[in-house]
Amino acid sequence: MKPLLLFDGYCLLCQASVHFILKNERDDSLQFAPLHAEISQKILSEHGLDTNYVDSLVFYNGKECLVKSDAALMAASYLKLPWSILKFLGVLPKFLRDPVYDWIAKNRYRWFGKDTSCLLPTPELENRFHQD
């Protein structure tokens, strides 16, 4: 299974992040799924995460789930230069990274908005998204 990035499909910041990744990724190795999709719910449940979890990206590599700044930095590692350099922020300890991530996540709807419908991929990108 290809790595899967789970995201809040209604969050405009999350939607913009997915579009940014698609535009700037090195190759087509990442797959995407909204957090409310059936596959996401199954993955969250199997890994002991709340199925109502929407406060973070979740990066699933087939074995484990990374959340918060770990998920974002892992997604950054799939980007072209110069964006992939962001992965080196991983040298900062989680106790510094995650509070910043939580602050942005807490305010994302107020700052960026919330869509009334989930992100729908274009026909050419449909094979990269799991909607079920």
C-alpha angles and dihedrals in degrees: 000000000000117000111278126212112204115202142171100267093200097050112098092208090053092047090050090049091054091049090049091051092048091051096045107033122122094228141345096275099117124083124197137213134172113245091242093056118111094246091052092049090052093049093047092049094047090052097047097254123137110262088221090059111133102144097095147026111259119211112201118191097181094269109044142016122235118198139191116357092356090059093046093048092047089052088050090057088067093058130097121253131308091027095052088066087077088077088074089070081081088085087073112088118257091240087067099037101044098054089056089048091048092050092053092044092050092053101034098103092048094047101036106016138234125264122227091223134040122259110274117203123229115255091258091055098040092103089060095056130072108206100164 
